[in-house]
Amino acid sequence: MSADTDTQTTTVYRVTGMTCGHCEGAVTTELSALAGVTSVKAVAATGEVTVVSAAPLDEAAVRAAVDEAGYELAGQA
């Protein structure tokens, strides 16, 4: 799911493997490092990660960041 506002894009991704707050932090740290990302909210209980960015993100870059954190991107929610 993506929603565009005047200057920002909000996208919700499904990430598998997150089980706790540490997992949420690892995914948040990696995604926050992507260019243009202004906020990240990861929720282990639902497996959803909401990313707000200045422009739509390249899914390959998102996948690489999630992989770097040790989890798997299952796609957009």
ABEGO torsion letter per residue (X at the ends): XBBBBAABBBBBBBBBGBABAAAAAAAAAAAAABBGBABBBBBAAAGBBBBBBABBBBAAAAAAAAAAAGBBBAEBX
